[in-house]
């Protein structure tokens, strides 16, 4: 929510290019977002309303703050998913939240985890954040993955969601 209003032109561009938009909530504070199922739902609905106001489009794709485990228990998931939201997590953590200034470590973290997944034939879903070191290394990651034969897809409502709870609603 706050980033949508802070960077409306970039969000409009993403929407116009149909590159995929999802929701992440408003506060990113566990004590607020996870205060109750109703609090989590209110944040996602507010986020959705802000996105709609800025871009004219809606999204039901959500990634909850800090991922869905352990906080997004069944009562939370029941509340959110009954309102047609679609829960996604990740299976590759770029660790850019930890290596805020070290794009080399972010690159190594992503590539090592992707290579481990390759043997399992599971498609990687990579967690990244909007910060300078990630932006700096993203072209290198994309280029390396392309060279290894990976293709990139926009997460859509029609896909089976990947989340820590294996809740495919």
Number of C-alpha atoms within 10 A of each C-alpha: 20 13 13 18 13 10 11 15 13 12 19 17 12 14 18 13 9 10 12 14 18 19 24 20 23 21 13 15 12 13 10 13 23 20 12 15 18 15 15 24 21 16 21 26 20 16 24 23 17 19 24 13 13 17 18 12 15 18 20 19 22 21 20 22 20 14 17 19 13 9 16 22 13 12 12 19 22 13 16 23 18 11 12 13 21 27 28 23 23 18 17 20 18 24 19 23 16 10 15 15 15 15 20 14 18 24 20 14 17 20 17 12 16 20 13 13 15 11 8 8 8 11 13 20 17 16 17 18 14 10 12 14 20 24 13 14 16 16 11 14 17 14 12 14 16 12 10 10 8 13 9 10 8 10 16 15 14 7 10 15 19 18 19 16 16 12 15 13 13
